[in-house]
Amino acid sequence: MQEKFELRKILNGRFLELCDAYMHSADAAIAANLLASEAYAAADTIFSYVGVKREIRTLPLITRALSDGKRLCAPSIRGNGVMDARVIASIGDLSAEYQGLTEPAKHCAVMNPREIDLIIVPCLSCDPYGNRIGYGGGYYDRYLKQVRPDACKIVVCRKQLLSDVLPFGPNDIRADLYVTEDGLFPVAVRL
């Protein structure tokens, strides 16, 4: 845990050094790569976080998924490391909620995690092995344990924040794919 805590501090520093022009350009390319993927095309139900502040912006992906007729869910924090996926029918179903995060309104139905086909997972950094360092709450690792084993987990990461190798603990869940502005990649097998 201490290793991840120290690493998170270093990564936060790198994260804050990114310039706005790079972030906007990378975010647009990441969204385009996701939308062009087979994983996106095959998914009927998508769970995506809603990027705020300096996080990778996911509103273009969410808007497109809704217009493509996908069933779209976004995280809703219940508290203490627990979140639900709530179905949204439009961007209008989103509002600032828990700790400034943009979440679905409480009237939005909670989605059964077993019905989700594709999960877009945020991170501070990821590595080519599908490991990620998040923001420290453990929400996604807890939630991902509830989804079907064949649900596709894609972690989104700006190339400048990729790591060679990240620590992996017993409660961590690896992604199946990772996407940067350079493309969508299958995770490597670590020997």
N, C-alpha and C positions, 0 to 999 in steps of 0.2 A: 504493500500500500504506500509506503514512504517513497519508493521508487517512482510510482505513478504521480504522487503529489509533487515531487521535485520536477519531474518531466513536464507535468501540466503547467508549472510556473514558467519553464523555459519556452514551451510551445505558445503560451499566452503572450509572451514577449515577442516572439516571431510573428504571431497573429496580428498584434497591434502595430507592427512595423509595415504591414502591407499597405501600399498606396491605393487610393480609391480607384484610379484608372485601371490598375491591374485587377482589382477585385471585380469591377463591373465587367471587364472583358472576359475574365475567367468564368464568372458566374453564367454569362450568356452562352459560352462554349460548353460548359458543363450541362446546362439545361438542354442545349441542342443535342449533345451526345446521348443524354438519357432518352430524349424523345425519339431519337433515331434507332434506338436499340430494340432487339428482338424481345428482351425482357419487358419493355414497356408495351410493345405491340401485343404480346401474349397475355398481359395482365388485364383482368376485368375489374379487380378491386385493388386500389393503390392506397398505401398509407404513407403520407409525407409530412414531415415537419414543416412549419412555416418560418422561413428564415427572417430573423430580426437583427437589427443593428449591423454588425459586421459579418454575420453568418452568411453562408452561400444563399443567395436569394432563390427561393423555390416558387414564388408566385407565378412566373411564366410557365413552369411545369404544371402547377395546380390549375391555372386558367386553361391551358391546353387540354389537360386530362378531362376537365369538366366539359369542354366543348367537344371532345372526342367521345363523350358518353360513358366515360369510365366512372365507376363508383369510387369516390374519393373520400378518404378519412384523414383527419389531422389529430395530433395529440391533444389530450385534455388532461391536465394534471389533477389527480385526486389528492395528492399530498404525500410527503414522506417517501419519495422514490417510486410512487405508483402512478401510472397513467393509463388512460383508456384511449381508444381510437374512436372518434365520433365522425359520423358521416356528414359531409357538407354538400349542399346542392348548389351553392354559389359562393363567391368571395364575400358576399354580404353576410354569410353565416359566421364569419370570423371577426373577432374583436380582441382588444388587449385585455388579458386576464391575469393569470397567475404570474407574479413577479415580472410583469411587462411583456410576457410572451403573448404572441397572437394565437388564440385558440378558438375552436368552435364554440358557438353559443350553447348554453346548457340544454336548450330545447332539441338539439341535434341528437339523433339516436346513437347509442353506443354500438359499435361493430363487434361482432364475435371475432377474436383474433384468428381463429381457424379458417375464416372466410377470406383473409387477406392474401393476395397473390404476390404483391411486390411491396417492399418496405424501403423507403428512402431514409437512410440513417445519417445524421449529422456527426461531425467530429471536429476536434482541433487538429488532429493528424491521423493518418492511417499508414499502413505499410502494405507491401505487395502480397502479404500473407493473409490479408483480411482482418488483421488486428487494428483496433482503433483506440484512441484516447479521446474520450468525450469531455464534457464539461464538469464531470465529477458527481453527478447525482445518481447514476446507476439506473436511470429510468429505462433506457433502451435495452440494456442487458436483461433486466427483469421482464420487460414486455416481450422481447424476442423469444424467451423460453416458452411463451404461450402459443406462438404461431406454428403452423404446419411445418414439418421438416423440409418440404419441397417449396415453401414460399421463398421467393428470391429476395435476398437482402443485399442492397447496394449502398455502400458508403460513399458519400460525396466529399471530395477533398481538393482544394486548390493545389496545384503542382508544387508551389513553393513551400507548402507545409507537409509534403510527403516525408515519411521517415523510412530509413532502411529496414529497421526491425524495432518493433514495439513490444513491451512486456505483455504477456498473456496470462491471466489468472484463472482460477477455477470457476469464477462466476461470469467470465467474459464470453461473449458469443461472437464468432467470426462472421464476417460478411462473405457473400458468395462472389461478388464483383465489387470493383471500385472504379470510380469515374473521376477524371480530372479534365481540365480543358484540352488535354491531348487525346482523350478517348475513353472508352469503356474497356476495362480489362478484367479477365478472370483472375482470381487470386492464385498465387503460386503455392505449391506444396512445399512445406519446410521440412527438410530432411534432418 
